[in-house]
Amino acid sequence: MRDPASDPASDAVERRSRDVFHESVESLDMRIRSRLTQARHAALDAADAAARRPWLLRTRVWTPAAGVSAAVLLGAALWLGAPMGNHGMTAAEGPPGLEDLDIVASSDEGSGDAMEMLQNDLDFYDFADKASNSGSGPAA
């Protein structure tokens, strides 16, 4: 296999690219070259200052620790905040039966109106009964 670095065509392209780059640098205005040099020195100084900080103050050190701490706190919150068992309805607490309807129907004032209201909405009560029974056990 041939080494692409030793190819004469790539050497010519490299040389031509380098020459064009140096020509463009030499043709820059002195004011622009000065600003570029100042920016380069400022970037190098900032990199040196970051490298001279103590290892405890570097963000690379604390970022993984902060991530692990957040995961532990989230796990603890989920573990401690989760219910210990299913708090669904039991058979004793089941959906209201006919006793509740009797209580509503036997109210003292306007008892005839309450019974009439129940009879007018029988389709709704049938639907509500089916909906509440469909989630708690096998369909009848």
Order of alpha helices (4+ residues) and beta strands (2+ residues): alpha-alpha-alpha-alpha-alpha-alpha
